[in-house]
Amino acid sequence: MRMKTLVLASAATIFGLTASAKAANIGITNVGFIGDTTDLSGFVNESGAYTGLILLTTTTGSILPVFCIDLFHTIGLGSYSPPLSYTTGTIIADSSSNPAGTGGNPLNPPTAGEIQTLANLGYSYYESGTGTADIYAGIAGAIWSIEYNTNGNTLTVDGSSAVNALIASDIAYAEANPASYSLSLFPGANGQAFGYGQAFTPGVPEPATWAMMLLGFASLGFAGWRSARPKLSIVD
């Protein structure tokens, strides 16, 4: 699966995190998915890309709902032992080149904030239990469209008619309501499971969950272009 950098939504507000704040280390033991498939064309060509919400289970058993922003790397669905290692950080670029979320074309305001807004929206659906596969696919598709239709690039995300309508409305919503920051999860030494780099944009975790993460995680250790895909892999 191809996944992208995850944005941490309200965690920054809850804990007063800034771009200069000390990074938190997070271990991921399982990767799940809720969404649909789309066809990507233009800057990235991918048929049957898995598009939607990624569910990361941490070493504490908490679940982080996230959206991939890295169309150039892969991550496999399933469990991992030892855990995959990630660290929080600020998104400053797309992932058209390594490292994920820091290399490639710069994502200046309001683009990064629009991505964060969509991750927050997805998290609200997840928390309320009202999210559907199409809803999550629409949000992920909108994130990719906003991110990669910049700097002269063009990307079309084409799914079902329902997903396409949601992508359009989500883009409009994000453009009208950009967030003021954009935090993400970046890979540690083994973050992708293949020894490369992969990043994600998280939604808003519960305050108690983030308190444990930011205060209690020990240091833990995303992926080469077109890496071999163990297990089921998805593009997000």
C-alpha positions as CSV (number, residue, x, y, z in Angstrom):
1,M,0.0,0.0,0.0
2,R,1.2,3.5,-0.6
3,M,0.7,5.7,2.3
4,K,1.4,9.2,3.1
5,T,2.5,11.5,6.0
6,L,0.0,11.7,8.8
7,V,-1.1,15.0,10.2
8,L,-1.6,15.4,14.0
9,A,-4.6,17.5,14.4
10,S,-5.6,19.0,17.7
11,A,-2.7,17.4,19.6
12,A,-0.8,20.6,18.9
13,T,-3.5,22.6,20.6
14,I,-4.0,20.2,23.5
15,F,-0.4,20.1,24.4
16,G,0.8,23.5,23.1
17,L,3.1,21.8,20.6
18,T,4.9,23.9,18.1
19,A,7.3,23.2,15.2
20,S,10.2,23.6,17.7
21,A,8.6,21.3,20.3
22,K,10.4,18.1,21.2
23,A,9.3,15.2,19.1
24,A,7.4,12.3,20.6
25,N,8.4,8.7,19.7
26,I,5.6,6.3,18.9
27,G,5.6,2.5,18.3
28,I,3.1,1.0,15.9
29,T,2.2,-2.7,16.2
30,N,-0.6,-3.0,13.6
31,V,-1.8,-1.2,10.5
32,G,-5.5,-1.3,9.5
33,F,-7.6,0.3,6.8
34,I,-11.1,1.6,6.1
35,G,-11.9,3.1,2.7
36,D,-12.3,2.4,-1.0
37,T,-10.2,2.2,-4.1
38,T,-9.5,5.0,-6.6
39,D,-7.4,5.4,-9.8
40,L,-4.6,8.0,-9.7
41,S,-3.4,9.6,-12.9
42,G,-1.2,12.5,-13.9
43,F,1.8,13.1,-11.6
44,V,1.3,9.6,-10.1
45,N,-0.3,6.7,-12.0
46,E,-1.8,4.0,-9.9
47,S,-4.8,1.8,-10.7
48,G,-6.8,0.5,-7.8
49,A,-5.1,2.6,-5.1
50,Y,-6.4,2.0,-1.6
51,T,-7.8,5.4,-0.5
52,G,-9.1,6.1,3.0
53,L,-8.4,6.0,6.7
54,I,-5.4,4.2,8.1
55,L,-5.7,2.9,11.7
56,L,-2.4,2.6,13.5
57,T,-2.4,0.6,16.8
58,T,0.3,1.8,19.2
59,T,2.3,-0.2,21.7
60,T,-0.1,1.0,24.4
61,G,-3.1,-0.4,22.5
62,S,-4.4,3.0,21.5
63,I,-5.5,3.5,17.9
64,L,-4.4,6.5,15.9
65,P,-6.7,7.3,12.9
66,V,-4.4,8.8,10.2
67,F,-4.3,9.6,6.5
68,C,-1.4,8.9,4.2
69,I,0.2,11.8,2.3
70,D,3.0,9.8,0.7
71,L,2.1,8.5,-2.7
72,F,5.7,7.4,-3.3
73,H,6.2,4.8,-0.6
74,T,4.4,1.7,0.6
75,I,3.3,0.1,3.9
76,G,1.8,-3.3,4.5
77,L,-1.4,-3.9,6.4
78,G,-1.2,-6.2,9.4
79,S,0.8,-6.7,12.6
80,Y,4.4,-5.8,13.3
81,S,6.9,-7.2,15.8
82,P,9.1,-5.4,16.6
83,P,6.9,-2.3,16.4
84,L,7.3,0.2,13.6
85,S,8.9,3.4,14.9
86,Y,7.6,6.9,14.2
87,T,8.2,10.3,15.6
88,T,6.0,13.5,15.5
89,G,7.1,16.4,13.3
90,T,5.9,19.3,11.1
91,I,5.0,18.8,7.5
92,I,7.0,21.1,5.3
93,A,6.9,19.4,1.9
94,D,5.2,16.8,-0.2
95,S,6.8,13.4,-0.6
96,S,7.8,13.6,-4.3
97,S,11.3,12.9,-3.0
98,N,12.9,11.5,0.2
99,P,12.6,12.0,3.0
100,A,8.8,11.6,3.3
101,G,7.1,14.9,4.3
102,T,10.4,16.8,4.4
103,G,11.8,16.4,0.9
104,G,10.1,17.2,-2.4
105,N,8.1,20.3,-3.2
106,P,7.5,22.7,-0.3
107,L,4.0,22.8,1.2
108,N,3.5,26.4,2.3
109,P,0.5,27.9,4.0
110,P,-2.3,27.5,3.5
111,T,-1.7,24.1,1.7
112,A,-0.3,22.3,4.8
113,G,-3.2,23.7,6.9
114,E,-5.7,22.5,4.4
115,I,-4.3,19.0,4.7
116,Q,-4.5,19.2,8.5
117,T,-8.1,20.4,8.3
118,L,-9.1,17.3,6.3
119,A,-7.3,15.0,8.8
120,N,-9.2,16.7,11.6
121,L,-12.5,16.2,9.6
122,G,-11.7,12.5,9.2
123,Y,-11.0,12.1,12.9
124,S,-14.3,13.7,13.8
125,Y,-16.1,11.1,11.6
126,Y,-14.1,8.3,13.3
127,E,-14.8,9.6,16.8
128,S,-18.5,9.9,16.2
129,G,-18.7,6.5,14.5
130,T,-20.4,8.1,11.4
131,G,-17.5,7.6,9.0
132,T,-18.0,5.3,6.0
133,A,-15.6,3.8,3.4
134,D,-16.7,6.5,0.9
135,I,-16.4,9.3,3.4
136,Y,-12.8,8.3,4.3
137,A,-11.9,7.8,0.6
138,G,-13.2,11.2,-0.2
139,I,-11.1,12.8,2.5
140,A,-7.9,11.0,1.5
141,G,-8.5,11.8,-2.1
142,A,-9.0,15.5,-1.3
143,I,-5.7,15.4,0.7
144,W,-3.8,14.0,-2.2
145,S,-5.4,16.4,-4.7
146,I,-4.5,19.5,-2.5
147,E,-1.0,18.2,-1.9
148,Y,0.0,17.2,-5.4
149,N,-1.8,19.7,-7.6
150,T,0.9,22.2,-6.7
151,N,4.3,23.3,-8.0
152,G,3.3,22.5,-11.6
153,N,2.2,18.9,-10.8
154,T,-1.2,17.5,-11.7
155,L,-3.0,14.6,-10.0
156,T,-6.4,13.2,-10.6
157,V,-8.1,11.0,-8.0
158,D,-10.9,9.1,-9.7
159,G,-13.3,6.8,-7.7
160,S,-17.0,6.1,-7.7
161,S,-19.4,9.0,-8.3
162,A,-20.0,9.2,-4.6
163,V,-16.3,9.4,-3.8
164,N,-15.7,11.9,-6.5
165,A,-18.4,14.2,-5.2
166,L,-17.0,13.9,-1.7
167,I,-13.5,14.8,-2.9
168,A,-14.8,18.0,-4.5
169,S,-16.8,19.1,-1.4
170,D,-13.9,18.2,0.9
171,I,-11.4,20.3,-1.1
172,A,-13.8,23.2,-1.0
173,Y,-14.2,22.8,2.8
174,A,-10.5,22.6,3.4
175,E,-9.8,25.7,1.2
176,A,-12.3,27.7,3.2
177,N,-11.1,26.4,6.6
178,P,-7.3,25.9,6.6
179,A,-5.8,25.0,10.0
180,S,-2.9,27.0,11.4
181,Y,-0.4,24.1,11.7
182,S,0.2,20.6,10.3
183,L,1.9,17.9,12.3
184,S,2.7,14.5,11.1
185,L,4.2,11.1,11.9
186,F,7.6,10.4,10.3
187,P,9.4,7.1,10.3
188,G,12.2,6.1,12.6
189,A,14.8,3.5,11.8
190,N,12.2,0.8,10.9
191,G,9.2,3.0,10.4
192,Q,8.1,1.4,7.2
193,A,8.9,-2.2,8.0
194,F,11.1,-2.2,4.8
195,G,13.8,0.0,6.2
196,Y,12.9,3.1,4.2
197,G,10.6,6.1,4.9
198,Q,6.9,6.5,5.2
199,A,4.8,9.2,6.8
200,F,1.2,9.9,7.8
201,T,-1.2,12.7,8.8
202,P,-3.1,11.9,12.0
203,G,-6.4,13.2,13.2
204,V,-7.1,14.4,16.7
205,P,-6.3,11.7,19.3
206,E,-8.0,11.7,22.7
207,P,-6.1,13.9,25.2
208,A,-5.4,11.0,27.5
209,T,-3.9,9.0,24.6
210,W,-1.6,11.8,23.7
211,A,-0.6,12.4,27.3
212,M,0.6,8.8,27.5
213,M,2.4,9.1,24.2
214,L,4.1,12.4,24.8
215,L,5.1,11.5,28.4
216,G,5.7,7.8,28.4
217,F,7.1,6.5,25.1
218,A,10.7,5.3,25.0
219,S,12.7,5.9,21.8
220,L,11.7,3.5,19.0
221,G,13.0,2.9,15.9
222,F,8.7,4.9,5.7
223,A,9.6,3.0,2.3
224,G,11.5,2.8,-1.0
225,W,9.6,3.7,-4.2
226,R,7.7,0.6,-5.3
227,S,9.1,-1.6,-2.5
228,A,8.2,-5.2,-2.4
229,R,4.9,-5.5,-0.6
230,P,4.7,-8.0,2.2
231,K,1.2,-8.9,3.4
232,L,-1.6,-6.8,1.8
233,S,-0.5,-3.4,0.9
234,I,-2.5,-0.2,0.2
235,V,-2.0,3.1,-1.4
236,D,-3.3,6.0,0.6
